[in-house]
Amino acid sequence: MSSITMSYHVHPPTGTIPPKDTPASRSLVVSVGSSQDNEKLYYGALHEAIVKAKDEIGVDLTIWRDAVGKLELTKETKSTKNTHDGDAEEEDEE
């Protein structure tokens, strides 16, 4: 029986709080239903296996994207606040 293997290993920026229950690396093996007699059925099963693997890995990577996004959001908030503080000082000088 054939199978598809997909793997990932994320390297998040320093300071990222790792999400619970979502590993930083993962290998996923999805079996492809065997249908050696019928090429159309085999490629249908192959397509389903690829979609399943993509969806499972996609869920994990979305969780990691959100974790990194929260870190980036705090960085943007600090830099935006500093920019606005500088604008207020310039207006006071006029």
C-alpha atoms as an extended CHARMM CRD file, in Angstrom:
* protein
*
        94  EXT
         1         1  MET       CA              0.0000000000        0.0000000000        0.0000000000  PROA      1               0.0000000000
         2         2  SER       CA              1.2440000000        3.4700000000       -0.8420000000  PROA      2               0.0000000000
         3         3  SER       CA              1.4690000000        6.3650000000        1.5730000000  PROA      3               0.0000000000
         4         4  ILE       CA              2.2390000000       10.0700000000        1.6490000000  PROA      4               0.0000000000
         5         5  THR       CA              4.6130000000       11.5620000000        4.2140000000  PROA      5               0.0000000000
         6         6  MET       CA              4.5750000000       15.2640000000        5.0930000000  PROA      6               0.0000000000
         7         7  SER       CA              6.8130000000       16.9060000000        7.6930000000  PROA      7               0.0000000000
         8         8  TYR       CA              7.3850000000       20.3460000000        9.1380000000  PROA      8               0.0000000000
         9         9  HSD       CA              9.6630000000       21.9420000000       11.6980000000  PROA      9               0.0000000000
        10        10  VAL       CA              8.9230000000       25.5150000000       12.7310000000  PROA      10              0.0000000000
        11        11  HSD       CA             11.5380000000       27.9360000000       14.0290000000  PROA      11              0.0000000000
        12        12  PRO       CA              9.4490000000       30.6860000000       15.6450000000  PROA      12              0.0000000000
        13        13  PRO       CA             10.9930000000       34.0360000000       16.5940000000  PROA      13              0.0000000000
        14        14  THR       CA             12.4750000000       34.3810000000       20.0560000000  PROA      14              0.0000000000
        15        15  GLY       CA              9.8020000000       35.3000000000       22.5560000000  PROA      15              0.0000000000
        16        16  THR       CA              7.0140000000       33.3450000000       20.8800000000  PROA      16              0.0000000000
        17        17  ILE       CA              4.9130000000       31.4960000000       23.4260000000  PROA      17              0.0000000000
        18        18  PRO       CA              4.5930000000       27.9500000000       22.0670000000  PROA      18              0.0000000000
        19        19  PRO       CA              1.0060000000       26.7730000000       21.6960000000  PROA      19              0.0000000000
        20        20  LYS       CA             -0.0670000000       23.9190000000       23.9420000000  PROA      20              0.0000000000
        21        21  ASP       CA             -0.5640000000       20.5090000000       22.3400000000  PROA      21              0.0000000000
        22        22  THR       CA              0.9650000000       21.6040000000       19.0220000000  PROA      22              0.0000000000
        23        23  PRO       CA              4.5020000000       20.3420000000       18.4440000000  PROA      23              0.0000000000
        24        24  ALA       CA              7.2010000000       22.4380000000       16.7800000000  PROA      24              0.0000000000
        25        25  SER       CA              7.8860000000       19.5360000000       14.4280000000  PROA      25              0.0000000000
        26        26  ARG       CA              5.7560000000       16.7590000000       13.0880000000  PROA      26              0.0000000000
        27        27  SER       CA              5.7960000000       14.0020000000       10.4980000000  PROA      27              0.0000000000
        28        28  LEU       CA              2.5040000000       12.7280000000        9.2100000000  PROA      28              0.0000000000
        29        29  VAL       CA              2.0200000000        9.5410000000        7.2080000000  PROA      29              0.0000000000
        30        30  VAL       CA             -1.2740000000        9.0980000000        5.3780000000  PROA      30              0.0000000000
        31        31  SER       CA             -2.0620000000        5.8130000000        3.6660000000  PROA      31              0.0000000000
        32        32  VAL       CA             -3.2850000000        5.8730000000        0.0920000000  PROA      32              0.0000000000
        33        33  GLY       CA             -5.9980000000        3.3180000000       -0.5200000000  PROA      33              0.0000000000
        34        34  SER       CA             -4.7680000000        0.7180000000       -2.9470000000  PROA      34              0.0000000000
        35        35  SER       CA             -6.6760000000        0.3460000000       -6.1410000000  PROA      35              0.0000000000
        36        36  GLN       CA             -4.1270000000       -1.1180000000       -8.4960000000  PROA      36              0.0000000000
        37        37  ASP       CA             -6.7290000000       -2.3660000000      -10.9380000000  PROA      37              0.0000000000
        38        38  ASN       CA             -8.2740000000        1.0120000000      -11.6200000000  PROA      38              0.0000000000
        39        39  GLU       CA             -6.0720000000        4.0320000000      -12.2540000000  PROA      39              0.0000000000
        40        40  LYS       CA             -8.9310000000        6.5010000000      -11.7850000000  PROA      40              0.0000000000
        41        41  LEU       CA             -9.7690000000        5.0930000000       -8.3390000000  PROA      41              0.0000000000
        42        42  TYR       CA             -6.0980000000        5.1460000000       -7.3420000000  PROA      42              0.0000000000
        43        43  TYR       CA             -5.6700000000        8.8110000000       -8.2580000000  PROA      43              0.0000000000
        44        44  GLY       CA             -8.9250000000        9.6290000000       -6.4710000000  PROA      44              0.0000000000
        45        45  ALA       CA             -7.5930000000        7.9430000000       -3.3190000000  PROA      45              0.0000000000
        46        46  LEU       CA             -4.2520000000        9.7140000000       -3.7760000000  PROA      46              0.0000000000
        47        47  HSD       CA             -6.0060000000       13.0740000000       -4.0190000000  PROA      47              0.0000000000
        48        48  GLU       CA             -7.9930000000       12.3520000000       -0.8420000000  PROA      48              0.0000000000
        49        49  ALA       CA             -4.8030000000       11.3900000000        1.0250000000  PROA      49              0.0000000000
        50        50  ILE       CA             -3.0610000000       14.5970000000       -0.0750000000  PROA      50              0.0000000000
        51        51  VAL       CA             -6.0280000000       16.7180000000        1.0260000000  PROA      51              0.0000000000
        52        52  LYS       CA             -6.1600000000       14.9430000000        4.3970000000  PROA      52              0.0000000000
        53        53  ALA       CA             -2.4240000000       15.4490000000        5.0090000000  PROA      53              0.0000000000
        54        54  LYS       CA             -2.5950000000       19.0970000000        3.9150000000  PROA      54              0.0000000000
        55        55  ASP       CA             -5.5560000000       19.7790000000        6.1830000000  PROA      55              0.0000000000
        56        56  GLU       CA             -3.9560000000       18.1830000000        9.2570000000  PROA      56              0.0000000000
        57        57  ILE       CA             -0.6410000000       19.9940000000        8.8040000000  PROA      57              0.0000000000
        58        58  GLY       CA             -2.5260000000       23.1970000000        7.9580000000  PROA      58              0.0000000000
        59        59  VAL       CA             -4.3280000000       23.1370000000       11.3080000000  PROA      59              0.0000000000
        60        60  ASP       CA             -1.0000000000       22.9050000000       13.1610000000  PROA      60              0.0000000000
        61        61  LEU       CA              0.6310000000       25.6360000000       11.1020000000  PROA      61              0.0000000000
        62        62  THR       CA             -2.3600000000       27.9420000000       11.5900000000  PROA      62              0.0000000000
        63        63  ILE       CA             -1.9720000000       27.5670000000       15.3540000000  PROA      63              0.0000000000
        64        64  TRP       CA              1.7210000000       28.4620000000       15.0480000000  PROA      64              0.0000000000
        65        65  ARG       CA              0.9190000000       31.4080000000       12.7630000000  PROA      65              0.0000000000
        66        66  ASP       CA             -1.4920000000       32.7440000000       15.3720000000  PROA      66              0.0000000000
        67        67  ALA       CA              1.1090000000       32.3400000000       18.1410000000  PROA      67              0.0000000000
        68        68  VAL       CA              3.7120000000       34.2690000000       16.1450000000  PROA      68              0.0000000000
        69        69  GLY       CA              1.0820000000       36.8240000000       15.1210000000  PROA      69              0.0000000000
        70        70  LYS       CA              0.3210000000       37.5900000000       18.7710000000  PROA      70              0.0000000000
        71        71  LEU       CA              4.0220000000       38.2990000000       19.3490000000  PROA      71              0.0000000000
        72        72  GLU       CA              4.1870000000       40.5210000000       16.2650000000  PROA      72              0.0000000000
        73        73  LEU       CA              1.0410000000       42.3520000000       17.3500000000  PROA      73              0.0000000000
        74        74  THR       CA              2.6400000000       43.3220000000       20.6600000000  PROA      74              0.0000000000
        75        75  LYS       CA              5.7140000000       44.5660000000       18.8070000000  PROA      75              0.0000000000
        76        76  GLU       CA              3.5710000000       46.6780000000       16.4630000000  PROA      76              0.0000000000
        77        77  THR       CA              1.5640000000       48.0940000000       19.3430000000  PROA      77              0.0000000000
        78        78  LYS       CA              4.7270000000       49.2490000000       21.1200000000  PROA      78              0.0000000000
        79        79  SER       CA              6.2460000000       50.8020000000       17.9960000000  PROA      79              0.0000000000
        80        80  THR       CA              2.9550000000       52.4580000000       17.0360000000  PROA      80              0.0000000000
        81        81  LYS       CA              2.6290000000       53.8970000000       20.5360000000  PROA      81              0.0000000000
        82        82  ASN       CA              6.1670000000       55.2960000000       20.3490000000  PROA      82              0.0000000000
        83        83  THR       CA              5.4250000000       56.8690000000       16.9680000000  PROA      83              0.0000000000
        84        84  HSD       CA              2.2800000000       58.5510000000       18.2620000000  PROA      84              0.0000000000
        85        85  ASP       CA              4.0990000000       59.8020000000       21.3740000000  PROA      85              0.0000000000
        86        86  GLY       CA              6.7080000000       61.4410000000       19.1370000000  PROA      86              0.0000000000
        87        87  ASP       CA              3.9930000000       63.1760000000       17.1030000000  PROA      87              0.0000000000
        88        88  ALA       CA              2.4610000000       64.6800000000       20.2410000000  PROA      88              0.0000000000
        89        89  GLU       CA              5.8120000000       66.1120000000       21.3270000000  PROA      89              0.0000000000
        90        90  GLU       CA              6.3310000000       67.7520000000       17.9400000000  PROA      90              0.0000000000
        91        91  GLU       CA              2.9140000000       69.4170000000       18.1230000000  PROA      91              0.0000000000
        92        92  ASP       CA              3.6930000000       70.7940000000       21.6000000000  PROA      92              0.0000000000
        93        93  GLU       CA              6.8790000000       72.4530000000       20.3170000000  PROA      93              0.0000000000
        94        94  GLU       CA              4.9760000000       74.4900000000       17.7250000000  PROA      94              0.0000000000
